[in-house]
């Protein structure tokens, strides 16, 4: 082979596959380049009868289309050595595990896959197979799974499988000319049937025990996990001839791995195992599921059979049921199970004595309504004996009320009432509290009979005098369904149009408590709701009764935070979009004629204003004020003009008088001239003075006339 050809073949990949036995294929030069062989898991540990699985991947470059690669295996055992190896089985899936290999051949030379590789191909009979390619010089890769299948008779040992590859597929190829190798070491241990522990199922019901033992497990379902919930029962009678069953116990045998049936299907205790059950402490034990046992037959130790047949799905079980009986002793009885000296596990039953203490847990609701039955109201109590154990069976406990009219369904703490009961003068009420296994508490039912409050206690006797254990007190408030007072109020007296407003409705019953709002009983309903308005209508936005309830709804839903009803409802509303007065009136009329429950009416009135109208009014008032001021100024100017005219007229009259005087003076002068020449000079001087006076007077008259004309012009304007 030339150097050029050698390097050209480096670009190809090897296809790895697995199979049993030697496989034949056409002989070739089988020159491979860049070969690798890897294994996903090189070791595995299984029990005899189990299967160990791994995955092997081979890559290489086959330089010619006639080249091929053979994958083979060999096996040796150790610890101990010389033991025949279990068969190793190679297989691949319907979806080709190979990424590039184009053909796989068995030892017979038959092609597997080729263009039809989507079919599942499984080879369980050969320890080798051949991979090839029709595309010379291309890289190939093939991944195949392999599993080692053991049987329950397989000898425990470590088996080491060597997987190796060879160029070509000749039948004479041997491990001495192998290319690549990987090992798969499988350690096989003996089947684990050692009986070291038990899975227990304990119940207070014989029927339930029988169901699990003979029905459920008979279907092959077994018991997936233990049911060791605490069993707490009454101690039973100390004198009766027969003991009463308190608990029933069934067992399933487990090996050291916690299995009832091994992974190979082998049943632990398949031939039945003898288990010794020893009881310490209170109670007695016996075989079988009888609900009673003669006191003379009471024992503390028995031997029972366990075979797990049902757990293995093999017919009905013949396992024994262990029954624990109450014998009047207070305390805990512990049953321990043994397989010889091996402690397999234990279960316990607690036997309680008389009630010595009672503690409250809670009231389902501290505030309820008269006549409320849905939801029901309960008092939960925790009863204990002198040893601190919870009492679940035996003597009942009783509910007491300080006011049986308010809290009915309870005994009264009034000596007169329970004396009457003791004397048979009145019938007992349903006042005993029963143990609820789901809640693990005693539960007492209480009902509201009348509005008011009552103090509740739980006691261990139906009379106060005979009670030795009494709980702490709880207070129950019962709300009436009828109103004695009612109010309605807005949060403001005046609103702008479109404002948000809060309406508060308050209703109280005859005792001053909140009226029941329907959350805790019968709903309180207004008989009539009216609105009177000169504005528009209001619309509801939200309410403590719920979103978008009508603002004029007659349903009263008082707010109830954490169940404490307030008798108050708020309705958030949107005010009208037009101004005016708005009045809302709520009326309640009792359903029955009662002098203490008269019709009640509550009314609230508010004013709605429009801010835009106020702005316009202000602007109009300012304009009117300005107009009034202008009118007053005009009136004052007119008065001044009239006064000026009067003055001008007076001046004219004076000028006319002066002119007449001047004319008279002229006549007198002329007459004097004629009369006396001697007075000529004086007369001429006087005439000159008169002329000067006249000129000045005329100038004043003209000035006054101009002033009057100007004033008249202004007035006219």
C-alpha positions as CSV (number, residue, x, y, z in Angstrom):
1,X,0.0,0.0,0.0
2,X,1.5,3.4,-1.0
3,X,1.9,6.3,1.4
4,X,-0.5,8.4,-0.7
5,X,-3.2,5.7,-0.5
6,X,-2.6,5.3,3.3
7,X,-3.2,8.9,4.1
8,X,-6.2,9.0,1.8
9,X,-7.9,6.3,4.0
10,X,-7.5,8.3,7.2
11,X,-10.7,10.2,6.4
12,X,-12.9,7.0,6.9
13,X,-14.6,5.7,10.2
14,X,-15.2,2.1,11.6
15,X,-18.7,0.7,12.3
16,X,-18.9,-1.2,15.6
17,X,-21.6,-3.9,16.2
18,X,-22.1,-6.8,18.6
19,X,-23.1,-10.4,18.2
20,X,-22.6,-14.0,19.4
21,X,-20.3,-16.5,17.8
22,X,-17.9,-16.3,15.0
23,X,-19.4,-14.6,11.8
24,X,-18.2,-15.0,8.3
25,X,-17.8,-12.3,5.7
26,X,-15.9,-11.9,2.5
27,X,-12.2,-11.7,3.2
28,X,-10.6,-8.3,2.5
29,X,-7.4,-6.5,3.3
30,X,-9.4,-4.7,6.0
31,X,-7.1,-1.8,6.4
32,X,-8.5,0.6,9.0
33,X,-7.4,4.0,10.0
34,X,-8.2,6.1,13.1
35,X,-10.0,3.2,14.9
36,X,-11.6,3.7,18.4
37,X,-13.6,1.4,20.7
38,X,-15.4,2.7,23.8
39,X,-17.9,1.3,26.3
40,X,-20.6,3.3,28.2
41,X,-20.2,1.3,31.5
42,X,-17.4,-1.0,32.1
43,X,-18.8,-2.6,35.3
44,X,-22.2,-3.9,36.6
45,X,-23.4,-5.6,39.7
46,X,-26.6,-7.7,39.6
47,X,-28.3,-10.6,41.4
48,X,-28.6,-14.0,39.8
49,X,-31.5,-13.9,37.4
50,X,-31.0,-10.2,36.6
51,X,-29.6,-8.7,33.4
52,X,-26.6,-6.3,33.0
53,X,-26.6,-3.9,30.1
54,X,-24.0,-1.7,28.5
55,X,-23.4,0.2,25.2
56,X,-20.3,-0.1,22.9
57,X,-19.3,2.4,20.2
58,X,-16.7,1.8,17.4
59,X,-15.4,4.3,14.9
60,X,-12.9,3.8,12.1
61,X,-12.1,4.5,8.4
62,X,-12.5,1.7,6.0
63,X,-10.1,2.5,3.1
64,X,-11.9,0.3,0.4
65,X,-15.4,-0.8,-0.3
66,X,-14.3,-4.4,0.3
67,X,-12.9,-3.6,3.7
68,X,-14.8,-4.8,6.9
69,X,-14.4,-4.8,10.6
70,X,-15.2,-7.8,12.9
71,X,-16.3,-7.3,16.5
72,X,-15.8,-10.3,18.8
73,X,-16.0,-11.2,22.5
74,X,-14.3,-13.6,24.9
75,X,-15.0,-14.2,28.6
76,X,-13.3,-15.4,31.8
77,X,-14.7,-15.8,35.3
78,X,-13.0,-15.1,38.6
79,X,-13.9,-15.5,42.3
80,X,-14.4,-18.4,41.7
81,X,-12.6,-19.1,38.4
82,X,-13.4,-21.6,35.8
83,X,-17.1,-21.1,35.9
84,X,-18.9,-20.9,32.5
85,X,-19.8,-17.4,31.6
86,X,-23.5,-16.4,31.0
87,X,-24.2,-15.6,27.4
88,X,-23.6,-12.0,26.3
89,X,-26.3,-10.8,23.8
90,X,-25.8,-8.0,21.3
91,X,-28.7,-6.1,19.8
92,X,-29.7,-2.8,18.2
93,X,-33.0,-1.1,17.8
94,X,-35.5,-0.4,15.0
95,X,-34.0,3.1,14.7
96,X,-30.4,2.4,13.5
97,X,-27.9,2.9,16.3
98,X,-25.3,3.5,13.6
99,X,-24.7,7.0,12.3
100,X,-22.8,6.0,9.1
101,X,-22.4,2.2,8.8
102,X,-24.2,1.0,5.7
103,X,-24.2,-2.8,6.3
104,X,-23.9,-5.3,9.1
105,X,-23.2,-9.0,8.5
106,X,-23.7,-12.1,10.6
107,X,-21.2,-14.9,10.6
108,X,-23.1,-16.5,7.8
109,X,-22.4,-13.5,5.6
110,X,-26.1,-12.4,5.5
111,X,-26.5,-8.7,5.2
112,X,-28.4,-7.0,8.1
113,X,-29.8,-3.6,7.3
114,X,-28.2,-2.3,4.2
115,X,-30.8,0.0,2.7
116,X,-33.4,-1.6,5.0
117,X,-31.8,-0.7,8.4
118,X,-35.0,0.7,9.9
119,X,-36.1,-2.9,10.8
120,X,-35.2,-4.1,14.3
121,X,-32.3,-6.5,14.2
122,X,-31.5,-8.6,17.2
123,X,-28.7,-11.2,17.4
124,X,-28.9,-13.4,20.5
125,X,-26.9,-16.3,19.3
126,X,-23.4,-15.1,18.2
127,X,-20.5,-13.5,19.9
128,X,-19.3,-11.5,16.9
129,X,-20.6,-9.6,13.8
130,X,-19.1,-7.7,10.9
131,X,-19.7,-4.1,9.8
132,X,-18.8,-2.8,6.3
133,X,-19.4,0.1,4.0
134,X,-20.0,0.4,0.3
135,X,-18.5,3.9,0.2
136,X,-14.7,3.5,0.1
137,X,-12.7,5.9,2.3
138,X,-15.7,7.2,4.3
139,X,-15.7,7.4,8.1
140,X,-18.1,4.9,9.8
141,X,-19.5,4.7,13.3
142,X,-21.7,2.1,14.9
143,X,-23.2,1.8,18.4
144,X,-24.7,-1.4,19.7
145,X,-26.1,-2.5,23.1
146,X,-25.1,-5.7,24.9
147,X,-26.6,-7.4,27.8
148,X,-25.5,-10.3,30.0
149,X,-28.5,-12.4,31.0
150,X,-28.3,-14.6,34.1
151,X,-30.6,-17.1,35.6
152,X,-31.4,-17.9,39.3
153,X,-29.0,-20.8,38.9
154,X,-26.1,-18.7,37.7
155,X,-23.1,-19.2,39.9
156,X,-22.2,-16.0,41.9
157,X,-18.9,-14.7,40.5
158,X,-17.3,-11.9,38.6
159,X,-17.4,-12.4,34.8
160,X,-15.1,-10.3,32.6
161,X,-16.0,-10.0,29.0
162,X,-13.5,-8.7,26.5
163,X,-14.9,-7.0,23.4
164,X,-12.3,-6.6,20.6
165,X,-12.1,-5.7,16.9
166,X,-10.2,-7.3,14.0
167,X,-9.7,-6.3,10.4
168,X,-11.6,-8.5,8.0
169,X,-14.2,-11.2,8.9
170,X,-12.3,-14.4,8.3
171,X,-13.4,-17.4,10.4
172,X,-9.7,-18.0,11.3
173,X,-9.3,-14.5,12.9
174,X,-8.2,-14.9,16.5
175,X,-7.8,-12.6,19.5
176,X,-4.1,-12.4,19.0
177,X,-4.5,-10.0,16.1
178,X,-7.1,-7.8,17.7
179,X,-7.0,-4.1,17.0
180,X,-8.9,-2.4,19.9
181,X,-10.3,-3.9,23.1
182,X,-12.6,-2.9,26.0
183,X,-13.8,-5.0,29.0
184,X,-17.2,-5.4,30.7
185,X,-16.9,-6.9,34.2
186,X,-20.2,-8.2,35.6
187,X,-20.4,-9.2,39.2
188,X,-23.2,-11.6,39.9
189,X,-24.4,-12.2,43.5
190,X,-26.7,-14.8,44.9
191,X,-30.5,-14.1,45.0
192,X,-31.3,-12.1,48.1
193,X,-33.9,-14.1,50.0
194,X,-32.6,-13.4,53.5
195,X,-35.5,-12.6,55.8
196,X,-34.3,-9.6,57.9
197,X,-37.3,-7.3,58.4
198,X,-41.1,-6.9,57.9
199,X,-43.4,-4.4,56.3
200,X,-46.4,-3.9,58.6
201,X,-50.0,-2.9,58.0
202,X,-51.9,-2.0,61.1
203,X,-55.6,-1.0,61.3
204,X,-58.4,-0.8,63.8
205,X,-60.8,-2.5,61.3
206,X,-60.9,-6.2,60.8
207,X,-62.6,-5.7,57.4
208,X,-59.9,-3.4,56.3
209,X,-57.2,-5.9,57.4
210,X,-59.0,-8.6,55.5
211,X,-59.2,-6.5,52.4
212,X,-55.5,-5.8,52.3
213,X,-54.6,-9.3,53.1
214,X,-57.0,-11.3,50.9
215,X,-58.2,-9.0,48.2
216,X,-55.8,-6.2,47.3
217,X,-52.6,-8.2,47.7
218,X,-54.2,-11.3,46.0
219,X,-54.2,-9.2,42.8
220,X,-50.4,-9.2,43.0
221,X,-50.3,-5.6,44.0
222,X,-48.5,-6.2,47.4
223,X,-48.1,-3.4,49.9
224,X,-45.9,-0.7,48.5
225,X,-45.3,0.9,51.9
226,X,-46.0,0.3,55.5
227,X,-49.1,1.7,57.2
228,X,-47.9,2.3,60.7
229,X,-50.1,5.2,61.7
230,X,-50.6,5.4,65.4
231,X,-53.5,3.4,66.8
232,X,-55.0,5.0,69.9
233,X,-58.0,3.2,71.5
234,X,-59.8,3.0,74.7
235,X,-58.3,0.7,77.4
236,X,-61.4,-1.5,77.4
237,X,-63.1,-3.2,80.3
238,X,-61.1,-4.4,83.3
239,X,-63.7,-6.9,84.4
240,X,-65.5,-8.4,81.4
241,X,-64.9,-12.0,80.4
242,X,-64.0,-11.1,76.9
243,X,-61.3,-8.8,75.5
244,X,-62.1,-6.4,72.6
245,X,-60.0,-6.2,69.5
246,X,-58.1,-2.9,69.3
247,X,-55.9,-3.4,66.2
248,X,-55.2,-5.9,63.4
249,X,-51.6,-6.4,62.1
250,X,-50.5,-8.0,58.8
251,X,-46.8,-8.7,57.9
252,X,-44.9,-8.9,54.6
253,X,-41.4,-10.4,54.8
254,X,-38.5,-8.3,53.4
255,X,-35.0,-9.2,52.5
256,X,-32.0,-7.0,53.3
257,X,-32.7,-4.8,50.3
258,X,-36.2,-4.1,51.5
259,X,-37.9,-6.3,48.9
260,X,-40.9,-8.6,49.4
261,X,-40.1,-10.1,46.0
262,X,-36.7,-10.0,44.3
263,X,-36.2,-8.5,40.9
264,X,-36.0,-12.1,39.6
265,X,-39.6,-12.7,40.9
266,X,-38.4,-14.9,43.8
267,X,-40.6,-14.5,46.8
268,X,-39.0,-13.9,50.2
269,X,-40.3,-16.5,52.6
270,X,-41.8,-18.5,49.6
271,X,-41.9,-21.6,51.8
272,X,-43.5,-19.7,54.8
273,X,-41.4,-18.2,57.6
274,X,-42.2,-18.5,61.3
275,X,-42.3,-15.2,63.0
276,X,-42.4,-14.8,66.8
277,X,-44.5,-11.9,68.0
278,X,-43.9,-10.7,71.6
279,X,-46.0,-8.0,73.3
280,X,-44.7,-5.8,76.0
281,X,-46.8,-3.3,78.0
282,X,-50.6,-3.0,77.8
283,X,-52.9,-5.4,76.0
284,X,-52.9,-9.0,74.8
285,X,-52.4,-10.6,71.4
286,X,-53.8,-13.6,69.5
287,X,-53.8,-15.1,66.0
288,X,-56.7,-14.6,63.6
289,X,-59.0,-11.6,63.1
290,X,-61.6,-12.4,65.8
291,X,-63.0,-9.2,67.3
292,X,-63.2,-10.7,70.8
293,X,-61.0,-13.0,72.8
294,X,-61.7,-14.8,76.1
295,X,-59.8,-13.2,78.9
296,X,-58.5,-16.6,79.9
297,X,-56.9,-17.0,76.5
298,X,-54.9,-13.8,76.7
299,X,-51.2,-14.2,75.9
300,X,-48.2,-12.0,75.4
301,X,-46.4,-14.1,72.7
302,X,-47.5,-16.1,69.6
303,X,-45.9,-17.6,66.5
304,X,-47.3,-16.6,63.2
305,X,-46.7,-17.6,59.6
306,X,-45.6,-15.3,56.8
307,X,-45.2,-16.4,53.2
308,X,-45.7,-13.3,50.9
309,X,-47.7,-15.3,48.4
310,X,-50.1,-12.5,47.9
311,X,-47.3,-10.0,47.6
312,X,-45.8,-12.1,44.9
313,X,-49.1,-12.4,43.1
314,X,-49.4,-16.1,43.8
315,X,-52.9,-16.9,44.9
316,X,-54.4,-16.0,48.3
317,X,-52.2,-15.5,51.3
318,X,-52.1,-18.0,54.1
319,X,-50.3,-15.4,56.3
320,X,-51.6,-15.2,59.8
321,X,-53.2,-12.0,61.1
322,X,-52.1,-10.8,64.5
323,X,-54.8,-9.1,66.7
324,X,-54.1,-6.8,69.6
325,X,-56.7,-6.8,72.3
326,X,-57.6,-4.2,75.0
327,X,-57.5,-5.7,78.4
328,X,-58.4,-2.7,80.6
329,X,-54.7,-1.6,81.1
330,X,-53.8,2.0,80.3
331,X,-50.5,2.6,78.5
332,X,-48.7,1.5,75.3
333,X,-48.5,-2.0,74.0
334,X,-45.5,-2.7,71.7
335,X,-45.4,-5.9,69.6
336,X,-41.9,-6.8,68.4
337,X,-41.4,-9.4,65.6
338,X,-38.5,-11.9,65.5
339,X,-37.1,-14.3,62.9
340,X,-35.1,-16.3,65.3
341,X,-32.7,-13.8,67.0
342,X,-33.3,-11.2,64.2
343,X,-35.4,-8.2,65.3
344,X,-37.7,-7.7,62.3
345,X,-39.5,-4.5,63.5
346,X,-42.4,-3.6,65.8
347,X,-45.8,-1.8,66.0
348,X,-47.4,-0.1,68.9
349,X,-51.0,0.5,70.2
350,X,-51.8,3.1,72.8
351,X,-54.6,2.3,75.3
352,X,-56.1,5.4,76.9
353,X,-57.8,5.8,80.2
354,X,-60.6,8.2,81.3
355,X,-60.5,11.8,80.1
356,X,-58.3,13.9,82.5
357,X,-57.9,17.1,80.5
358,X,-59.6,18.9,77.6
359,X,-58.1,21.7,75.5
360,X,-59.9,23.7,72.8
361,X,-58.5,23.7,69.4
362,X,-60.9,26.1,67.7
363,X,-64.4,27.2,66.8
364,X,-65.0,27.0,63.1
365,X,-66.5,30.5,63.3
366,X,-66.8,32.7,66.4
367,X,-69.6,34.7,64.8
368,X,-72.7,33.0,63.4
369,X,-76.3,33.8,62.6
370,X,-79.5,32.8,64.2
371,X,-80.7,29.5,62.7
372,X,-77.5,29.0,60.7
373,X,-77.0,25.4,59.5
374,X,-74.9,25.9,56.4
375,X,-72.1,26.0,56.9
376,X,-72.4,24.1,60.2
377,X,-70.6,25.4,63.2
378,X,-68.3,23.1,65.2
379,X,-66.2,23.2,68.3
380,X,-63.0,21.1,68.1
381,X,-61.6,19.8,71.3
382,X,-58.5,17.7,72.2
383,X,-59.2,15.2,75.1
384,X,-56.3,13.5,77.0
385,X,-56.0,10.9,79.7
386,X,-53.8,11.2,82.8
387,X,-50.8,10.0,80.8
388,X,-51.2,12.7,78.1
389,X,-52.5,10.3,75.5
390,X,-55.3,11.5,73.3
391,X,-58.6,9.8,74.1
392,X,-60.4,8.8,70.9
393,X,-62.9,6.1,72.1
394,X,-64.7,5.3,75.3
395,X,-66.7,7.8,77.3
396,X,-67.8,10.8,75.3
397,X,-67.2,14.5,76.1
398,X,-69.9,17.1,76.3
399,X,-70.4,20.7,75.1
400,X,-71.7,23.2,77.6
401,X,-73.1,26.8,77.0
402,X,-73.6,29.7,79.4
403,X,-76.8,30.5,77.5
404,X,-78.5,27.6,75.8
405,X,-80.9,30.0,74.1
406,X,-78.1,31.7,72.3
407,X,-76.0,28.6,71.7
408,X,-78.3,25.6,71.3
409,X,-77.2,22.0,71.0
410,X,-75.2,22.3,74.2
411,X,-75.7,21.4,77.9
412,X,-76.3,24.3,80.2
413,X,-74.0,25.4,83.1
414,X,-77.1,26.3,84.9
415,X,-77.7,23.9,87.8
416,X,-81.4,24.2,87.5
417,X,-81.3,23.0,83.9
418,X,-79.1,20.0,84.4
419,X,-80.9,19.1,87.6
420,X,-84.1,19.0,85.5
421,X,-82.3,16.8,83.0
422,X,-81.1,14.4,85.6
423,X,-84.6,14.2,87.1
424,X,-86.0,13.5,83.6
425,X,-88.0,16.7,83.6
426,X,-86.6,17.7,80.3
427,X,-85.2,15.8,77.4
428,X,-81.4,15.7,76.8
429,X,-80.1,17.6,73.8
430,X,-77.7,16.4,71.2
431,X,-74.7,17.6,73.1
432,X,-72.1,14.8,73.1
433,X,-69.0,15.4,71.0
434,X,-67.9,12.6,68.8
435,X,-64.3,11.8,67.8
436,X,-63.5,12.5,64.1
437,X,-60.7,10.3,62.9
438,X,-60.1,12.4,59.8
439,X,-59.4,15.5,62.0
440,X,-58.0,13.5,64.9
441,X,-60.2,15.6,67.2
442,X,-63.5,15.5,69.1
443,X,-66.1,17.6,67.3
444,X,-69.2,19.2,68.8
445,X,-72.0,20.8,66.8
446,X,-73.4,24.2,68.0
447,X,-76.3,26.2,66.5
448,X,-77.3,29.9,67.0
449,X,-80.8,30.1,68.6
450,X,-81.0,33.8,69.5
451,X,-78.9,36.9,69.1
452,X,-76.3,37.4,71.8
453,X,-73.2,35.9,73.2
454,X,-72.5,32.6,75.0
455,X,-69.5,31.1,76.7
456,X,-68.7,27.5,75.6
457,X,-66.8,24.8,77.4
458,X,-66.2,21.1,76.9
459,X,-66.4,18.7,79.9
460,X,-66.0,15.0,80.5
461,X,-69.5,14.6,82.1
462,X,-73.1,15.6,81.2
463,X,-73.3,17.6,84.5
464,X,-71.1,20.3,85.8
465,X,-71.0,18.7,89.2
466,X,-69.8,15.4,87.9
467,X,-67.2,16.9,85.6
468,X,-63.5,16.3,86.5
469,X,-62.0,17.7,83.3
470,X,-63.1,21.1,81.8
471,X,-61.7,23.0,78.9
472,X,-60.9,26.6,78.7
473,X,-63.7,29.0,77.5
474,X,-64.5,30.2,74.1
475,X,-67.0,33.0,73.3
476,X,-69.6,32.6,70.5
477,X,-71.5,35.6,69.1
478,X,-74.8,35.0,67.4
479,X,-76.2,37.7,65.1
480,X,-79.9,38.4,64.6
481,X,-81.6,38.4,61.3
482,X,-83.9,41.4,62.2
483,X,-82.9,45.0,62.7
484,X,-83.5,47.2,65.7
485,X,-81.5,50.2,64.3
486,X,-80.3,51.2,60.9
487,X,-78.4,54.2,59.4
488,X,-77.3,55.3,56.0
489,X,-74.7,58.0,55.4
490,X,-72.6,59.6,52.7
491,X,-69.0,60.4,53.4
492,X,-69.6,64.1,52.4
493,X,-72.5,66.6,52.3
494,X,-71.6,68.1,48.9
495,X,-70.1,66.5,45.8
496,X,-69.1,67.7,42.4
497,X,-70.8,66.1,39.5
498,X,-69.1,62.7,38.6
499,X,-67.3,62.4,42.0
500,X,-66.8,59.1,43.8
501,X,-68.7,58.8,47.0
502,X,-69.0,56.2,49.7
503,X,-72.3,55.2,51.1
504,X,-72.2,53.4,54.5
505,X,-75.1,51.2,55.6
506,X,-75.2,50.1,59.3
507,X,-77.7,47.7,60.8
508,X,-77.8,46.4,64.4
509,X,-80.0,43.7,65.9
510,X,-82.0,43.9,69.2
511,X,-78.9,43.2,71.3
512,X,-76.8,45.8,69.5
513,X,-74.9,43.2,67.6
514,X,-74.3,43.3,63.8
515,X,-77.2,42.1,61.8
516,X,-76.5,38.9,59.9
517,X,-75.4,39.7,56.4
518,X,-75.9,36.4,54.7
519,X,-72.3,35.4,55.0
520,X,-73.0,33.5,58.2
521,X,-76.7,32.7,57.8
522,X,-80.0,34.1,56.6
523,X,-79.5,37.3,54.8
524,X,-80.9,40.6,56.0
525,X,-82.8,42.3,53.2
526,X,-84.3,45.8,52.9
527,X,-88.0,45.8,52.1
528,X,-87.7,49.0,50.0
529,X,-84.9,51.2,48.6
530,X,-86.0,54.6,47.2
531,X,-84.1,57.6,45.6
532,X,-85.4,61.1,45.2
533,X,-83.4,63.5,43.1
534,X,-83.4,66.7,41.1
535,X,-80.0,65.6,39.8
536,X,-79.2,62.5,37.7
537,X,-78.9,58.9,39.0
538,X,-75.9,57.5,40.8
539,X,-74.1,54.3,39.6
540,X,-72.3,51.7,41.7
541,X,-68.6,51.0,41.3
542,X,-67.9,48.6,44.1
543,X,-69.2,47.3,47.4
544,X,-68.1,45.1,50.3
545,X,-70.9,42.9,49.0
546,X,-69.2,42.4,45.7
547,X,-68.2,44.3,42.6
548,X,-70.8,46.3,40.6
549,X,-73.7,45.7,42.9
550,X,-76.6,48.1,42.2
551,X,-76.3,51.3,44.4
552,X,-80.0,50.8,45.3
553,X,-79.8,47.0,45.9
554,X,-82.0,45.7,48.7
555,X,-79.5,43.0,49.6
556,X,-77.5,43.9,52.7
557,X,-74.0,42.3,52.8
558,X,-72.1,43.5,55.8
559,X,-68.3,43.3,55.6
560,X,-66.9,40.2,57.3
561,X,-63.1,40.4,57.8
562,X,-61.8,37.0,59.0
563,X,-65.4,36.0,59.7
564,X,-66.1,38.8,62.2
565,X,-69.2,40.4,60.8
566,X,-69.6,44.1,61.4
567,X,-73.1,44.8,60.3
568,X,-71.7,47.5,58.1
569,X,-71.7,47.6,54.3
570,X,-70.0,50.2,52.1
571,X,-71.0,51.0,48.6
572,X,-68.6,53.1,46.5
573,X,-70.6,55.0,43.8
574,X,-70.2,57.5,41.0
575,X,-72.3,60.7,41.6
576,X,-74.7,62.1,38.8
577,X,-73.4,64.2,35.9
578,X,-75.9,66.9,36.6
579,X,-76.3,69.2,39.6
580,X,-79.1,69.0,42.1
581,X,-80.2,67.3,45.4
582,X,-80.1,63.5,45.9
583,X,-81.8,61.6,48.6
584,X,-81.4,57.8,49.3
585,X,-83.9,56.0,51.6
586,X,-83.7,52.5,53.0
587,X,-86.7,50.8,54.6
588,X,-86.8,47.5,56.5
589,X,-90.1,45.9,57.6
590,X,-90.0,42.8,59.8
591,X,-91.5,39.6,58.3
592,X,-93.6,39.0,61.4
593,X,-95.6,41.2,63.8
594,X,-93.4,41.9,66.8
595,X,-93.7,45.0,69.0
596,X,-89.9,45.0,69.5
597,X,-89.3,45.0,65.7
598,X,-91.0,47.9,64.1
599,X,-90.4,49.1,60.5
600,X,-87.2,51.2,60.3
601,X,-86.3,53.9,57.8
602,X,-82.9,55.4,57.2
603,X,-82.4,58.5,54.9
604,X,-79.4,60.5,53.7
605,X,-79.5,63.6,51.4
606,X,-76.5,65.2,49.6
607,X,-76.1,68.1,47.2
608,X,-74.4,67.7,43.8
609,X,-72.8,70.8,42.2
610,X,-71.3,71.6,38.8
611,X,-68.0,73.6,39.1
612,X,-68.4,75.0,35.6
613,X,-71.7,76.7,36.5
614,X,-69.9,78.5,39.4
615,X,-67.2,79.8,37.1
616,X,-69.8,81.1,34.6
617,X,-71.7,82.8,37.5
618,X,-68.6,84.5,38.7
619,X,-67.8,85.9,35.3
620,X,-71.4,87.2,34.8
621,X,-71.3,88.9,38.2
622,X,-68.0,90.6,37.4
623,X,-69.4,91.8,34.1
624,X,-72.5,93.2,35.8
625,X,-70.4,95.0,38.4
626,X,-68.3,96.6,35.6
627,X,-71.5,97.7,33.8
628,X,-72.9,99.3,37.0
629,X,-69.6,101.2,37.6
630,X,-69.7,102.6,34.0
631,X,-73.4,103.7,34.4
632,X,-72.5,105.5,37.6
633,X,-69.6,107.3,35.9
634,X,-71.9,108.3,33.0
635,X,-74.5,109.6,35.5
636,X,-71.9,111.7,37.3
637,X,-70.6,113.2,34.0
638,X,-74.2,114.1,33.0
639,X,-74.7,115.9,36.4
640,X,-71.5,117.9,35.9
641,X,-72.5,118.9,32.4
642,X,-75.9,120.1,33.6
643,X,-74.3,122.1,36.3
644,X,-71.9,123.7,33.7
645,X,-74.9,124.7,31.5
646,X,-76.6,126.3,34.5
647,X,-73.4,128.3,35.1
648,X,-73.2,129.3,31.4
649,X,-76.8,130.5,31.5
650,X,-76.2,132.6,34.6
651,X,-73.1,134.2,32.9
652,X,-75.2,135.0,29.8
653,X,-77.8,136.6,31.9
654,X,-75.1,138.7,33.6
655,X,-73.6,139.8,30.3
656,X,-77.1,140.8,29.0
657,X,-77.5,142.9,32.2
658,X,-74.1,144.5,31.6
659,X,-75.0,145.3,28.0
660,X,-78.2,147.0,29.1
661,X,-76.3,149.0,31.7
662,X,-73.8,150.1,29.1
663,X,-76.6,151.3,26.8
664,X,-78.0,153.2,29.6
665,X,-74.7,154.7,30.4
666,X,-74.2,155.8,26.8
667,X,-77.6,157.6,26.7
668,X,-76.7,159.2,30.0
669,X,-73.4,160.3,28.6
670,X,-74.9,161.7,25.5
671,X,-77.4,163.6,27.6
672,X,-74.7,164.8,29.9
673,X,-72.5,165.9,26.9
674,X,-75.3,168.0,25.8
675,X,-75.8,169.2,29.3
676,X,-72.3,170.0,30.2
677,X,-69.4,170.5,28.0
678,X,-67.3,170.7,31.0
679,X,-67.9,167.1,31.8
680,X,-66.7,165.9,28.4
681,X,-63.3,164.8,29.5
682,X,-64.8,162.9,32.4
683,X,-67.4,161.4,30.3
684,X,-64.9,160.3,27.7
685,X,-62.8,158.7,30.4
686,X,-65.8,156.9,31.7
687,X,-66.7,155.7,28.2
688,X,-63.2,154.3,27.8
689,X,-63.5,152.4,31.0
690,X,-66.8,151.0,30.1
691,X,-65.5,149.8,26.7
692,X,-62.6,148.1,28.4
693,X,-65.0,146.3,30.8
694,X,-67.2,145.3,28.0
695,X,-64.4,143.7,26.1
696,X,-63.3,141.7,29.1
697,X,-66.8,140.6,29.8
698,X,-67.3,139.5,26.3
699,X,-64.1,137.4,26.4
700,X,-65.4,135.6,29.6
701,X,-68.7,135.0,27.9
702,X,-67.1,133.5,24.9
703,X,-64.8,131.3,27.1
704,X,-67.8,130.1,29.1
705,X,-69.8,129.4,26.0
706,X,-66.9,127.2,24.6
707,X,-66.7,125.3,27.9
708,X,-70.5,124.6,27.9
709,X,-70.3,123.4,24.3
710,X,-67.5,121.0,25.1
711,X,-69.4,119.5,28.1
712,X,-72.5,119.2,26.0
713,X,-70.5,117.4,23.4
714,X,-69.2,114.9,25.9
715,X,-72.6,114.3,27.4
716,X,-74.0,113.8,23.9
717,X,-71.3,111.3,23.2
